[in-house]
Amino acid sequence: MNCENCSIQHDGQYGSGRFCSKKCSSSFSSNKNKDLKNKKISESLKGKYTGLDNAFYKSSRCVNQKIEKCPVCKSDFNKSYSKTYCSRSCYLLDKDFKFRKKISGGYRKGSGIGKKGWYKGYWCDSSWELAFVIYNIDNNIPFERNKIGYDYLYKGKNHKYYPDYILSNTLYEIKGYETDKDKEKYKGVKDISLRILYKKDIQYIIDYVITKYGNDYIKLYEKIR
């Protein structure tokens, strides 16, 4: 039988047999609740939904709010502000900038999705980058934030790739996961060594920082964004 959430065939031993795992069961329920909520919002604003929710959505807070269709998941959502997507998840899924304008002009501070801020003159786009910077400064290891872009081609379009840091004539990229687009990025770096650091590669750095400064070491940011 096929899982109702991911469509992968399974033996039906989990729960009622509708899903292959607890993860798929929870994901299916979450998406179902999300669709129901969006439907209620849509119907309420159109004057078709009755009950307490209708009274709330007709309040002054929601007057003239506009219903839009998310370009990623295709679900209706309440456009309270100037938004293109129904959620941050859908925003992050639009990695190729199909539905929003890409900001050009080199490396952009804040382009990552982690905790960002300044530490002793270095901009960090995540807590892992902050740990990397702290470790190198504490151990007197010279490094710089890389500002050189490398050309690469992805899906027929030209792009620029800016690795995170440069240390001992080697570029370093700190990553949580890798996408097909990332693989094409790496091919663009040809005149210098490039090393991709995943969590397992910098775990000793994270452990060092946590041991010395505590689990909430992001408080060391001079200014958080």
CORFEN-V54132 format. One record per residue. N is the residue number from 1. RES is the residue in one letter. PHI is phi in degrees with one decimal (999 if undefined). D_CENTER is the distance of its C-alpha to the mean C-alpha in whole Angstrom. Layout:
n:N res:RES phi:PHI d_center:D_CENTER
n:N res:RES phi:PHI d_center:D_CENTER
//
This chain:
n:1 res:M phi:999 d_center:33
n:2 res:N phi:-104.8 d_center:29
n:3 res:C phi:-66.6 d_center:27
n:4 res:E phi:-68.4 d_center:26
n:5 res:N phi:-96.7 d_center:22
n:6 res:C phi:-106.9 d_center:22
n:7 res:S phi:70.7 d_center:25
n:8 res:I phi:-77.5 d_center:26
n:9 res:Q phi:-68.4 d_center:29
n:10 res:H phi:-147.7 d_center:30
n:11 res:D phi:-87.0 d_center:33
n:12 res:G phi:77.1 d_center:33
n:13 res:Q phi:-81.6 d_center:34
n:14 res:Y phi:-82.1 d_center:31
n:15 res:G phi:52.3 d_center:32
n:16 res:S phi:-83.3 d_center:33
n:17 res:G phi:94.6 d_center:32
n:18 res:R phi:-74.9 d_center:30
n:19 res:F phi:-125.7 d_center:27
n:20 res:C phi:-84.8 d_center:26
n:21 res:S phi:-159.5 d_center:25
n:22 res:K phi:-64.1 d_center:24
n:23 res:K phi:-60.8 d_center:20
n:24 res:C phi:-68.0 d_center:21
n:25 res:S phi:-63.0 d_center:23
n:26 res:S phi:-67.7 d_center:21
n:27 res:S phi:-63.7 d_center:18
n:28 res:F phi:-62.9 d_center:21
n:29 res:S phi:-65.2 d_center:22
n:30 res:S phi:-63.8 d_center:19
n:31 res:N phi:-66.2 d_center:19
n:32 res:K phi:-64.3 d_center:22
n:33 res:N phi:-65.4 d_center:22
n:34 res:K phi:-64.7 d_center:20
n:35 res:D phi:-62.9 d_center:22
n:36 res:L phi:-64.9 d_center:25
n:37 res:K phi:-63.8 d_center:23
n:38 res:N phi:-63.2 d_center:23
n:39 res:K phi:-65.8 d_center:26
n:40 res:K phi:-62.9 d_center:28
n:41 res:I phi:-61.5 d_center:26
n:42 res:S phi:-60.0 d_center:27
n:43 res:E phi:-68.4 d_center:31
n:44 res:S phi:-64.3 d_center:31
n:45 res:L phi:-68.7 d_center:31
n:46 res:K phi:-90.8 d_center:33
n:47 res:G phi:78.5 d_center:36
n:48 res:K phi:-106.4 d_center:36
n:49 res:Y phi:-107.8 d_center:34
n:50 res:T phi:-108.4 d_center:37
n:51 res:G phi:108.4 d_center:36
n:52 res:L phi:-63.3 d_center:35
n:53 res:D phi:-60.5 d_center:31
n:54 res:N phi:-62.6 d_center:33
n:55 res:A phi:-63.3 d_center:35
n:56 res:F phi:-68.7 d_center:32
n:57 res:Y phi:-72.7 d_center:30
n:58 res:K phi:-95.1 d_center:33
n:59 res:S phi:-69.3 d_center:33
n:60 res:S phi:-60.7 d_center:33
n:61 res:R phi:-65.1 d_center:29
n:62 res:C phi:-111.8 d_center:29
n:63 res:V phi:-65.6 d_center:31
n:64 res:N phi:67.5 d_center:31
n:65 res:Q phi:-73.5 d_center:27
n:66 res:K phi:-109.4 d_center:26
n:67 res:I phi:-88.9 d_center:25
n:68 res:E phi:-123.1 d_center:22
n:69 res:K phi:-106.5 d_center:21
n:70 res:C phi:-64.8 d_center:17
n:71 res:P phi:-71.5 d_center:17
n:72 res:V phi:-92.0 d_center:14
n:73 res:C phi:-98.6 d_center:16
n:74 res:K phi:67.9 d_center:19
n:75 res:S phi:-88.9 d_center:20
n:76 res:D phi:-76.2 d_center:22
n:77 res:F phi:-145.7 d_center:20
n:78 res:N phi:-85.0 d_center:22
n:79 res:K phi:-84.2 d_center:21
n:80 res:S phi:-73.6 d_center:22
n:81 res:Y phi:-125.6 d_center:20
n:82 res:S phi:-81.8 d_center:20
n:83 res:K phi:-123.3 d_center:17
n:84 res:T phi:-102.7 d_center:16
n:85 res:Y phi:-114.2 d_center:14
n:86 res:C phi:-80.7 d_center:15
n:87 res:S phi:-159.3 d_center:11
n:88 res:R phi:-65.9 d_center:8
n:89 res:S phi:-60.1 d_center:7
n:90 res:C phi:-68.1 d_center:9
n:91 res:Y phi:-59.4 d_center:8
n:92 res:L phi:-70.9 d_center:5
n:93 res:L phi:-71.2 d_center:8
n:94 res:D phi:-84.3 d_center:10
n:95 res:K phi:-72.5 d_center:9
n:96 res:D phi:-93.7 d_center:13
n:97 res:F phi:57.5 d_center:13
n:98 res:K phi:-73.1 d_center:16
n:99 res:F phi:-119.1 d_center:16
n:100 res:R phi:-150.3 d_center:15
n:101 res:K phi:-82.4 d_center:17
n:102 res:K phi:-80.9 d_center:16
n:103 res:I phi:-79.9 d_center:17
n:104 res:S phi:-101.0 d_center:19
n:105 res:G phi:107.9 d_center:21
n:106 res:G phi:92.6 d_center:20
n:107 res:Y phi:-61.9 d_center:17
n:108 res:R phi:-113.9 d_center:15
n:109 res:K phi:-62.2 d_center:15
n:110 res:G phi:88.5 d_center:12
n:111 res:S phi:-78.5 d_center:10
n:112 res:G phi:-83.5 d_center:7
n:113 res:I phi:-115.4 d_center:5
n:114 res:G phi:-91.6 d_center:8
n:115 res:K phi:-73.7 d_center:11
n:116 res:K phi:-112.0 d_center:13
n:117 res:G phi:168.5 d_center:17
n:118 res:W phi:-98.9 d_center:20
n:119 res:Y phi:-141.6 d_center:22
n:120 res:K phi:50.8 d_center:26
n:121 res:G phi:88.3 d_center:25
n:122 res:Y phi:-111.0 d_center:22
n:123 res:W phi:-84.9 d_center:18
n:124 res:C phi:-123.7 d_center:15
n:125 res:D phi:-95.9 d_center:12
n:126 res:S phi:-162.5 d_center:11
n:127 res:S phi:-67.0 d_center:14
n:128 res:W phi:-68.1 d_center:14
n:129 res:E phi:-64.7 d_center:15
n:130 res:L phi:-60.2 d_center:17
n:131 res:A phi:-61.1 d_center:19
n:132 res:F phi:-59.3 d_center:20
n:133 res:V phi:-65.5 d_center:21
n:134 res:I phi:-58.8 d_center:23
n:135 res:Y phi:-59.9 d_center:25
n:136 res:N phi:-67.9 d_center:26
n:137 res:I phi:-66.5 d_center:27
n:138 res:D phi:-60.4 d_center:29
n:139 res:N phi:-104.1 d_center:31
n:140 res:N phi:54.6 d_center:32
n:141 res:I phi:-97.9 d_center:30
n:142 res:P phi:-69.5 d_center:29
n:143 res:F phi:-158.4 d_center:26
n:144 res:E phi:-141.9 d_center:24
n:145 res:R phi:-73.5 d_center:21
n:146 res:N phi:-73.5 d_center:21
n:147 res:K phi:-126.4 d_center:22
n:148 res:I phi:-96.5 d_center:23
n:149 res:G phi:-95.8 d_center:22
n:150 res:Y phi:-122.4 d_center:22
n:151 res:D phi:-75.8 d_center:23
n:152 res:Y phi:-151.7 d_center:22
n:153 res:L phi:-111.7 d_center:22
n:154 res:Y phi:-140.0 d_center:20
n:155 res:K phi:52.5 d_center:21
n:156 res:G phi:78.9 d_center:24
n:157 res:K phi:-120.5 d_center:22
n:158 res:N phi:-84.7 d_center:22
n:159 res:H phi:-137.5 d_center:19
n:160 res:K phi:-117.2 d_center:19
n:161 res:Y phi:-118.8 d_center:17
n:162 res:Y phi:-118.4 d_center:17
n:163 res:P phi:-58.1 d_center:17
n:164 res:D phi:-72.7 d_center:17
n:165 res:Y phi:-136.7 d_center:20
n:166 res:I phi:-125.4 d_center:24
n:167 res:L phi:-147.2 d_center:26
n:168 res:S phi:52.4 d_center:30
n:169 res:N phi:59.4 d_center:29
n:170 res:T phi:-131.9 d_center:26
n:171 res:L phi:-85.6 d_center:22
n:172 res:Y phi:-125.3 d_center:20
n:173 res:E phi:-120.4 d_center:16
n:174 res:I phi:-99.2 d_center:14
n:175 res:K phi:-127.7 d_center:11
n:176 res:G phi:-91.9 d_center:10
n:177 res:Y phi:-159.3 d_center:10
n:178 res:E phi:-121.2 d_center:12
n:179 res:T phi:-114.0 d_center:12
n:180 res:D phi:-61.9 d_center:15
n:181 res:K phi:-65.2 d_center:14
n:182 res:D phi:-60.9 d_center:14
n:183 res:K phi:-60.0 d_center:18
n:184 res:E phi:-72.1 d_center:19
n:185 res:K phi:-58.0 d_center:18
n:186 res:Y phi:-62.1 d_center:19
n:187 res:K phi:-66.3 d_center:23
n:188 res:G phi:-74.8 d_center:23
n:189 res:V phi:-90.3 d_center:24
n:190 res:K phi:-122.4 d_center:27
n:191 res:D phi:-99.3 d_center:29
n:192 res:I phi:-155.9 d_center:28
n:193 res:S phi:-70.4 d_center:26
n:194 res:L phi:-126.4 d_center:23
n:195 res:R phi:-121.5 d_center:21
n:196 res:I phi:-95.1 d_center:18
n:197 res:L phi:-107.5 d_center:17
n:198 res:Y phi:-98.3 d_center:16
n:199 res:K phi:-56.3 d_center:16
n:200 res:K phi:-63.3 d_center:19
n:201 res:D phi:-77.7 d_center:20
n:202 res:I phi:-113.1 d_center:20
n:203 res:Q phi:-58.4 d_center:21
n:204 res:Y phi:-65.5 d_center:24
n:205 res:I phi:-70.4 d_center:23
n:206 res:I phi:-61.6 d_center:20
n:207 res:D phi:-61.5 d_center:24
n:208 res:Y phi:-60.9 d_center:26
n:209 res:V phi:-65.9 d_center:24
n:210 res:I phi:-64.0 d_center:24
n:211 res:T phi:-61.8 d_center:27
n:212 res:K phi:-84.9 d_center:28
n:213 res:Y phi:-117.7 d_center:26
n:214 res:G phi:98.0 d_center:25
n:215 res:N phi:-61.9 d_center:22
n:216 res:D phi:-94.9 d_center:21
n:217 res:Y phi:-65.2 d_center:21
n:218 res:I phi:-65.4 d_center:18
n:219 res:K phi:-66.9 d_center:21
n:220 res:L phi:-74.1 d_center:23
n:221 res:Y phi:-56.4 d_center:21
n:222 res:E phi:-74.2 d_center:23
n:223 res:K phi:-152.1 d_center:21
n:224 res:I phi:-94.9 d_center:18
n:225 res:R phi:-120.3 d_center:15
//
